[in-house]
């Protein structure tokens, strides 16, 4: 084909090659039914949601599996610790029970020394004893004191001295009578008496104790050597 340039001095137009063209699909390509379009959108959204749930669920399951394994391991370890703690608690209770028994025995073994000492301190002149024995159980110790007194005044003084002791209470006269006693080769009329009294644990702040080494301890405590 021959081309003639009708414009003098003008440049020759370059020949154009085939042009590439791109067109978006026409809206007419999509279905025009809104129900079909909505259903398609719902299906696509559901598939996307299911995919998201699938991946997130798998991730959660993995974390839960790791947590369960850790919990099982911790449970086994804590079970051993609890068992050891229970064994220690049982040993502690056993030791505490034994200590309580020992303390009870240790606290009662000085009862009679206290009683004999207090009775001896309370004994006035012209008065002597012939018998002292226990008449009740260990929980509430009650004793009976049998003896002789030169006169009623000596007997009254003896009872008052017993009541003044921190270790003796409830002193009562059970019986009294005149008897003839051979004293120094001579027969004399004296008073035979029988008294009942109870042992009382005095307040700890009224006792002064000493340690086993002999060093004085503060008033208010008790020790095996000073009870």
C-alpha positions as CSV (number, residue, x, y, z in Angstrom):
1,X,0.0,0.0,0.0
2,X,1.4,3.4,-1.0
3,X,1.0,6.4,1.4
4,X,1.4,10.0,0.3
5,X,2.3,12.7,2.8
6,X,0.1,15.7,2.0
7,X,1.6,17.9,4.7
8,X,4.9,19.3,3.4
9,X,7.6,19.3,6.1
10,X,5.6,16.9,8.2
11,X,7.0,13.7,9.6
12,X,5.9,10.4,8.4
13,X,3.6,8.7,10.8
14,X,5.0,5.5,12.0
15,X,3.0,2.5,11.2
16,X,1.1,1.1,14.2
17,X,1.2,-2.5,15.1
18,X,-1.6,-4.5,16.5
19,X,-2.9,-3.1,19.8
20,X,-3.4,-5.2,23.0
21,X,-6.6,-4.6,24.8
22,X,-8.0,-5.8,28.3
23,X,-11.5,-5.6,29.3
24,X,-13.2,-6.3,32.6
25,X,-15.9,-8.9,32.5
26,X,-19.2,-7.4,32.0
27,X,-21.6,-7.3,34.9
28,X,-23.8,-9.2,32.7
29,X,-21.5,-12.2,33.2
30,X,-22.7,-12.5,36.8
31,X,-26.0,-14.0,37.6
32,X,-28.7,-11.4,37.8
33,X,-30.7,-13.4,40.4
34,X,-30.1,-11.8,43.9
35,X,-30.9,-15.0,45.7
36,X,-28.2,-16.9,43.7
37,X,-25.7,-14.1,44.3
38,X,-26.5,-14.0,48.0
39,X,-26.2,-17.8,48.3
40,X,-22.8,-17.7,46.6
41,X,-21.6,-15.0,49.0
42,X,-22.9,-17.0,52.0
43,X,-21.2,-20.2,50.8
44,X,-17.9,-18.4,50.3
45,X,-18.1,-16.7,53.7
46,X,-19.0,-20.1,55.3
47,X,-16.0,-21.8,53.7
48,X,-13.7,-19.0,54.8
49,X,-15.2,-19.1,58.4
50,X,-14.8,-22.9,58.5
51,X,-11.2,-22.6,57.4
52,X,-10.5,-20.0,60.0
53,X,-12.2,-22.1,62.7
54,X,-10.3,-25.2,61.6
55,X,-6.9,-23.6,61.9
56,X,-7.7,-21.8,65.1
57,X,-9.2,-25.0,66.6
58,X,-6.1,-27.0,65.7
59,X,-3.9,-24.3,67.4
60,X,-6.1,-24.3,70.5
61,X,-6.0,-28.1,70.6
62,X,-2.3,-28.1,70.5
63,X,-2.1,-25.6,73.3
64,X,-4.6,-27.6,75.3
65,X,-2.6,-30.8,74.8
66,X,0.5,-29.2,76.0
67,X,-1.3,-27.7,79.0
68,X,-2.8,-31.1,79.8
69,X,0.6,-32.8,79.7
70,X,2.0,-30.1,82.0
71,X,-1.0,-30.5,84.3
72,X,-0.6,-34.3,84.5
73,X,3.1,-33.8,85.3
74,X,2.4,-31.2,88.0
75,X,-0.4,-33.4,89.4
76,X,2.0,-36.3,89.8
77,X,4.6,-34.1,91.4
78,X,2.1,-32.4,93.8
79,X,0.7,-35.8,94.7
80,X,4.2,-36.9,95.9
81,X,4.5,-33.6,97.8
82,X,1.0,-34.1,99.4
83,X,1.9,-37.6,100.4
84,X,5.2,-36.5,102.0
85,X,3.4,-33.7,103.8
86,X,0.7,-36.1,105.1
87,X,3.5,-38.3,106.4
88,X,5.2,-35.4,108.1
89,X,1.9,-34.3,109.7
90,X,1.2,-37.8,111.0
91,X,4.7,-37.9,112.5
92,X,4.2,-34.4,114.0
93,X,0.8,-35.5,115.6
94,X,2.4,-38.7,116.9
95,X,5.3,-36.7,118.4
96,X,3.0,-34.1,119.9
97,X,0.8,-36.8,121.5
98,X,3.9,-38.5,123.0
99,X,5.2,-35.1,124.3
100,X,1.8,-34.4,125.9
101,X,1.9,-37.7,127.7
102,X,5.4,-37.2,128.9
103,X,4.5,-33.7,130.1
104,X,1.5,-35.0,131.9
105,X,3.6,-37.7,133.6
106,X,6.3,-35.3,134.4
107,X,3.9,-32.7,135.8
108,X,2.3,-35.3,138.2
109,X,5.4,-37.0,139.4
110,X,6.1,-34.2,141.9
111,X,2.6,-34.1,143.4
112,X,3.4,-36.2,146.4
113,X,6.7,-34.5,147.2
114,X,4.8,-31.2,147.1
115,X,2.1,-32.5,149.4
116,X,4.5,-34.1,151.9
117,X,6.6,-30.9,152.0
118,X,3.6,-28.7,152.5
119,X,2.1,-31.0,155.2
120,X,5.4,-31.0,157.0
121,X,5.6,-27.2,156.9
122,X,2.1,-26.9,158.3
123,X,2.6,-29.3,161.2
124,X,2.7,-27.3,164.5
125,X,4.2,-28.4,167.9
126,X,2.6,-31.2,169.9
127,X,1.2,-32.6,166.7
128,X,2.3,-35.7,164.8
129,X,1.0,-37.9,162.0
130,X,0.4,-41.6,161.7
131,X,-0.9,-42.0,158.2
132,X,-1.4,-40.2,154.8
133,X,-3.1,-41.8,151.9
134,X,-5.0,-41.0,148.7
135,X,-8.8,-41.5,148.7
136,X,-9.7,-40.4,145.1
137,X,-8.5,-40.8,141.5
138,X,-5.5,-39.2,140.0
139,X,-7.5,-36.5,138.2
140,X,-8.7,-34.9,141.4
141,X,-6.3,-36.0,144.1
142,X,-7.9,-36.0,147.6
143,X,-5.9,-37.2,150.6
144,X,-6.7,-38.2,154.2
145,X,-4.4,-37.2,157.0
146,X,-4.5,-39.2,160.3
147,X,-2.6,-38.1,163.4
148,X,-2.5,-37.0,167.0
149,X,-2.6,-33.5,168.5
150,X,-1.8,-32.5,172.1
151,X,-4.9,-30.2,172.2
152,X,-7.6,-28.6,170.1
153,X,-5.5,-25.4,169.6
154,X,-2.7,-27.5,167.9
155,X,-5.3,-29.2,165.6
156,X,-6.8,-25.9,164.7
157,X,-3.4,-24.4,163.9
158,X,-2.6,-27.4,161.7
159,X,-5.7,-27.0,159.6
160,X,-5.2,-23.3,159.2
161,X,-1.6,-23.9,158.0
162,X,-2.8,-26.5,155.5
163,X,-5.3,-24.0,154.1
164,X,-2.6,-21.4,153.7
165,X,-0.6,-23.6,151.4
166,X,-0.8,-23.0,147.6
167,X,-0.9,-26.8,147.0
168,X,-3.7,-27.8,149.4
169,X,-7.4,-26.7,149.5
170,X,-10.7,-27.9,151.0
171,X,-9.3,-29.0,154.4
172,X,-12.1,-30.6,156.4
173,X,-12.2,-32.3,159.7
174,X,-13.6,-35.8,159.3
175,X,-13.4,-37.0,162.9
176,X,-11.8,-36.2,166.2
177,X,-11.8,-38.0,169.6
178,X,-9.8,-38.1,172.8
179,X,-7.5,-41.1,173.2
180,X,-4.9,-42.2,175.7
181,X,-1.4,-42.2,174.2
182,X,1.8,-43.5,175.9
183,X,4.3,-40.6,175.7
184,X,7.7,-40.9,177.4
185,X,6.5,-43.8,179.5
186,X,3.5,-41.9,180.7
187,X,-0.1,-42.1,179.6
188,X,-1.6,-38.8,178.3
189,X,-4.9,-37.8,176.8
190,X,-4.5,-36.5,173.3
191,X,-6.8,-35.8,170.4
192,X,-6.9,-38.3,167.5
193,X,-8.0,-36.7,164.3
194,X,-8.7,-37.4,160.7
195,X,-8.6,-34.7,158.0
196,X,-9.5,-34.7,154.3
197,X,-7.8,-32.3,151.8
198,X,-7.4,-31.9,148.1
199,X,-4.3,-31.2,146.0
200,X,-4.4,-27.9,144.1
201,X,-2.0,-26.8,141.3
202,X,-1.0,-23.3,142.2
203,X,-0.7,-20.5,139.6
204,X,2.7,-20.6,137.8
205,X,3.4,-16.9,138.6
206,X,3.5,-17.7,142.3
207,X,6.2,-20.3,142.0
208,X,10.0,-19.6,142.0
209,X,11.9,-22.3,140.1
210,X,15.6,-23.2,139.6
211,X,17.2,-24.7,136.6
212,X,19.1,-28.0,136.7
213,X,22.4,-26.1,136.7
214,X,21.5,-24.1,139.7
215,X,21.1,-20.7,138.0
216,X,17.9,-18.9,139.1
217,X,15.1,-18.6,136.5
218,X,12.5,-15.8,136.3
219,X,9.5,-16.2,138.5
220,X,6.5,-17.5,136.6
221,X,7.9,-20.7,135.0
222,X,8.1,-24.3,136.2
223,X,10.9,-26.8,135.7
224,X,11.3,-30.5,136.7
225,X,13.7,-29.6,139.5
226,X,11.6,-26.8,141.0
227,X,8.1,-28.2,140.9
